[in-house]
Amino acid sequence: MARQIELIQKEMLDGIAANSDLVQLNSTSKVAIYRLIVFVVAYSIWLLESIFDKHRIDIDTALYEQKSGTPRWYRNMSLDFQFGFDLITDSDKFDNSGFTSDQIEDSKIIKYCSVKESLESNRLILKVASEQGDELAPLTETQITSFKQYLIEFQYAGVKINVVNNPADKLVLNMSVYRDVLVLDENGSSILNGGKPVETAIKNYMKALPFDGELVINDLIEKLRAVDGVNNVHISIASSSFYDTAINEYSPYNEIEVKTIPVAGYFEIINFDTVTYVV
């Protein structure tokens, strides 16, 4: 770990003071030439040590993320998928010769990915999602077919992978918001600024959730209680529905008692019709 500049400088000055051959360099002036030289050297040493620290972190991170066959490795390989590009022969790298950096970046359609080991069977559960505007969205049929072929090219022999590319789980919140009548009107709109801050807070909370992260009802309530004009929040029923690929339609809504992880990896709130504002 890089030492502080002051510590390096002190060690150098102490060494000078203890050296009889340098006894004449005993000025206490902050602008003494030798003190300025000591500071420049100390700063250079600190900068070099800081570079070494950064280099060590980069190497450790690269080694950790590039260990082949780990869930993190599968995730990184998935995020590197380039739609419409071919692989270099006998390689798991894409042939980017002749393409601009913007074209290469635009081809990386998988923006979110989660890889976990299934507890019920010997397989990896790989969830992916792309983007449409500011919203998460599943890959198209053509895109997911291409991606699955890409997986075959690099996955370890014998490893079974279940790819989840579902539309967002639907989330319904039956809730009562106890409002400050001086700040929010009966529809939940800000009297001073307009807009609906509670709905905005819910959307922001959903966006802040990590992909394939856990929705915790109490955490959501805590966020909503911090909204200006909200005195209290009561969520009577929170329920979700996931897209069942076996029947090609959404499942019946299931109540969320404490927390849940979306099957698709992310949620979508259809509307806020079940949010009421009370005094």
KOLVEX-783712 format. One record per residue (C-alpha): residue in one letter; x, y, z. Coordinates in Angstrom, 2 decimals, padded with zeros to 5 digits. Example, Ala and Ser with C-alpha at 12.3 -4.5 7.8 and 13.67 -1.06 7.14 Angstrom:
2
A  012.30  -004.50  007.80
S  013.67  -001.06  007.14
This chain:
279
M  000.00  000.00  000.00
A  001.37  003.40  -000.96
R  002.77  005.40  001.95
Q  001.66  009.00  002.52
I  003.86  011.71  001.02
E  004.40  013.24  004.47
L  005.71  009.92  005.84
I  008.13  009.44  002.92
Q  009.29  013.04  003.24
K  009.84  012.67  007.02
E  011.89  009.51  006.56
M  014.11  011.31  004.06
L  014.54  014.38  006.27
D  015.31  012.21  009.30
G  017.93  010.40  007.24
I  019.51  013.71  006.23
A  019.55  014.95  009.84
A  021.27  011.76  011.01
N  023.99  011.94  008.34
S  027.05  013.89  009.52
D  028.08  014.59  005.93
L  024.84  016.50  005.40
V  024.93  018.48  008.63
Q  024.90  021.77  006.76
L  021.46  020.94  005.34
N  019.74  021.92  008.57
S  017.58  024.80  007.48
T  014.01  024.70  008.78
S  012.78  026.99  006.02
K  009.99  025.41  003.97
V  011.47  026.93  000.82
A  014.99  025.63  001.38
I  016.24  024.11  -001.87
Y  017.03  020.71  -000.36
R  013.58  020.55  001.26
L  011.94  021.28  -002.07
I  014.07  018.55  -003.66
V  013.07  016.15  -000.88
F  009.39  016.93  -001.51
V  009.72  016.31  -005.27
V  011.47  012.98  -004.65
A  008.91  012.00  -001.98
Y  006.04  012.84  -004.32
S  007.65  010.77  -007.10
I  008.06  007.78  -004.75
W  004.43  008.09  -003.62
L  003.22  008.26  -007.22
L  005.22  005.17  -008.17
E  003.91  003.22  -005.16
S  000.34  004.28  -006.06
I  000.84  003.03  -009.62
F  002.09  -000.29  -008.26
D  -001.01  -000.54  -006.03
K  -003.32  000.11  -008.98
H  -001.42  -002.40  -011.11
R  -001.74  -005.07  -008.43
I  -005.50  -004.46  -008.14
D  -005.91  -004.67  -011.93
I  -003.95  -007.94  -012.06
D  -005.89  -009.46  -009.16
T  -009.20  -008.45  -010.76
A  -008.19  -009.85  -014.14
L  -007.11  -013.15  -012.60
Y  -010.34  -013.38  -010.60
E  -012.63  -012.63  -013.54
Q  -010.78  -014.68  -016.14
K  -010.79  -018.00  -014.31
S  -012.40  -020.12  -017.00
G  -015.48  -022.10  -016.11
T  -016.63  -020.00  -013.16
P  -020.07  -018.32  -013.15
R  -018.35  -014.92  -013.36
W  -016.42  -016.10  -016.45
Y  -019.65  -017.24  -018.12
R  -021.20  -013.86  -017.29
N  -018.29  -011.91  -018.78
M  -018.30  -014.09  -021.90
S  -022.04  -013.47  -022.30
L  -021.66  -009.71  -021.97
D  -018.95  -009.86  -024.67
F  -021.34  -011.46  -027.17
Q  -021.48  -009.52  -030.45
F  -024.63  -009.95  -032.50
G  -023.94  -010.27  -036.21
F  -020.20  -010.90  -035.81
D  -018.36  -014.18  -036.48
L  -015.77  -015.79  -034.27
I  -012.12  -016.11  -035.21
T  -011.46  -019.70  -036.31
D  -010.70  -022.02  -033.38
S  -011.23  -019.15  -030.95
D  -013.88  -017.76  -028.61
K  -013.01  -014.20  -029.67
F  -014.92  -012.21  -032.27
D  -013.31  -011.03  -035.49
N  -013.47  -007.23  -035.22
S  -011.10  -006.41  -038.05
G  -012.39  -003.56  -040.21
F  -015.03  -002.39  -037.71
T  -015.09  000.82  -035.69
S  -015.23  000.88  -031.91
D  -018.82  002.21  -032.10
Q  -019.91  -000.68  -034.35
I  -018.31  -003.16  -031.99
E  -019.97  -001.62  -028.95
D  -023.38  -001.45  -030.65
S  -023.16  -005.17  -031.45
K  -022.96  -006.05  -027.75
I  -026.70  -006.41  -027.24
I  -026.60  -008.22  -023.89
K  -026.57  -005.43  -021.35
Y  -027.48  -007.47  -018.27
C  -026.51  -010.98  -017.29
S  -026.66  -013.16  -014.21
V  -025.20  -016.66  -013.85
K  -026.03  -018.86  -010.89
E  -025.71  -022.55  -010.15
S  -029.03  -024.33  -009.85
L  -029.67  -025.89  -006.45
E  -032.02  -028.49  -007.91
S  -029.94  -029.84  -010.79
N  -026.41  -029.85  -012.09
R  -026.71  -026.87  -014.40
L  -026.10  -023.15  -014.71
I  -028.99  -020.70  -014.84
L  -027.99  -017.88  -017.19
K  -030.36  -014.90  -017.30
V  -029.92  -012.22  -019.95
A  -031.62  -009.00  -020.98
S  -031.09  -006.24  -023.52
E  -032.38  -002.65  -023.58
Q  -035.04  -000.73  -025.46
G  -034.54  002.93  -024.68
D  -034.23  003.16  -020.90
E  -036.12  -000.07  -020.27
L  -034.84  -003.63  -019.94
A  -036.17  -005.98  -022.59
P  -035.66  -009.59  -023.72
L  -033.57  -010.47  -026.76
T  -035.47  -011.18  -029.98
E  -035.84  -014.72  -031.28
T  -033.07  -014.17  -033.84
Q  -030.76  -012.66  -031.24
I  -031.24  -015.40  -028.65
T  -030.73  -018.12  -031.29
S  -027.42  -016.53  -032.26
F  -026.41  -016.17  -028.62
K  -027.14  -019.82  -027.83
Q  -024.93  -020.89  -030.73
Y  -022.21  -018.66  -029.31
L  -022.56  -020.44  -025.95
I  -022.02  -023.80  -027.65
E  -018.72  -022.51  -029.04
F  -017.12  -021.88  -025.65
Q  -019.03  -023.69  -022.91
Y  -017.26  -026.47  -021.07
A  -018.03  -030.02  -022.16
G  -020.73  -031.56  -020.00
V  -021.91  -028.23  -018.58
K  -025.65  -027.79  -018.93
I  -026.86  -024.21  -019.30
N  -030.44  -023.04  -018.98
V  -030.78  -019.67  -020.71
V  -033.56  -017.44  -019.35
N  -034.60  -014.68  -021.75
N  -038.05  -013.82  -020.50
P  -040.12  -010.66  -020.61
A  -040.10  -008.80  -017.30
D  -041.95  -010.23  -014.33
K  -045.08  -008.15  -013.71
L  -045.32  -006.48  -010.31
V  -048.49  -005.18  -008.65
L  -048.41  -003.12  -005.46
N  -051.66  -002.67  -003.55
M  -050.63  000.13  -001.25
S  -051.88  003.09  000.72
V  -049.74  006.20  000.95
Y  -050.44  008.42  003.95
R  -049.80  011.88  002.56
D  -049.00  015.29  003.94
V  -051.86  017.39  002.57
L  -049.57  020.43  002.50
V  -047.21  018.72  000.04
L  -049.17  016.10  -001.95
D  -052.68  016.35  -003.38
E  -055.28  013.57  -003.38
N  -053.79  012.09  -006.57
G  -050.25  011.95  -005.21
S  -049.02  014.91  -007.24
S  -046.56  017.36  -005.75
I  -048.41  020.61  -005.10
L  -045.24  022.65  -005.50
N  -043.37  020.87  -008.30
G  -045.97  018.74  -010.09
G  -045.33  015.13  -011.02
K  -045.90  012.12  -008.79
P  -042.89  011.67  -006.50
V  -044.09  008.34  -005.04
E  -044.36  006.74  -008.47
T  -040.97  008.19  -009.39
A  -039.45  006.75  -006.19
I  -040.88  003.30  -006.99
K  -039.45  003.41  -010.51
N  -036.07  004.56  -009.20
Y  -036.01  001.75  -006.65
M  -036.75  -000.82  -009.35
K  -034.01  000.61  -011.58
A  -031.53  000.53  -008.70
L  -032.14  -003.17  -008.06
P  -029.23  -005.28  -009.33
F  -030.15  -007.45  -012.31
D  -031.56  -010.70  -010.89
G  -031.45  -008.98  -007.52
E  -033.81  -009.47  -004.61
L  -036.84  -007.25  -004.15
V  -037.34  -006.68  -000.40
I  -040.70  -005.19  000.51
N  -039.43  -003.46  003.66
D  -036.60  -001.83  001.70
L  -039.12  -000.42  -000.77
I  -041.28  000.92  002.06
E  -038.22  002.58  003.60
K  -037.45  004.34  000.32
L  -041.02  005.55  -000.04
R  -041.15  006.88  003.52
A  -038.24  009.15  002.65
V  -040.23  010.85  -000.12
D  -041.18  014.44  000.64
G  -044.87  014.56  001.55
V  -045.14  010.90  002.57
N  -045.96  010.30  006.23
N  -046.30  006.54  006.03
V  -046.78  003.67  003.59
H  -048.74  000.46  003.93
I  -048.39  -002.26  001.29
S  -051.34  -004.55  001.87
I  -050.50  -006.94  -000.97
A  -047.49  -007.17  -003.26
S  -047.74  -009.79  -005.97
S  -045.84  -010.79  -009.09
S  -046.34  -012.88  -012.20
F  -043.64  -014.39  -014.42
Y  -043.74  -015.43  -018.06
D  -044.08  -019.21  -018.15
T  -042.28  -020.47  -021.28
A  -043.93  -023.87  -020.91
I  -047.35  -022.41  -021.71
N  -046.21  -019.17  -023.41
E  -048.18  -016.91  -021.11
Y  -047.91  -015.25  -017.74
S  -048.48  -017.27  -014.60
P  -051.15  -016.41  -012.01
Y  -050.07  -013.70  -009.59
N  -048.31  -014.94  -006.45
E  -048.19  -012.89  -003.28
I  -044.78  -011.66  -002.15
E  -044.62  -012.03  001.62
V  -041.16  -010.64  002.40
K  -038.88  -010.75  -000.63
T  -038.50  -012.37  -004.03
I  -036.15  -012.68  -007.00
P  -037.74  -012.13  -010.43
V  -037.69  -015.14  -012.74
A  -036.73  -012.92  -015.69
G  -034.16  -011.06  -013.61
Y  -036.14  -007.81  -013.58
F  -039.63  -006.41  -012.91
E  -042.10  -004.23  -014.74
I  -044.86  -002.25  -013.04
I  -047.76  -002.16  -015.46
N  -049.49  000.81  -013.82
F  -050.07  002.51  -010.49
D  -053.85  002.06  -010.37
T  -053.55  000.10  -007.10
V  -051.79  002.95  -005.29
T  -054.15  005.12  -003.25
Y  -053.40  008.28  -001.29
V  -055.03  008.74  002.10
V  -054.80  011.18  005.00
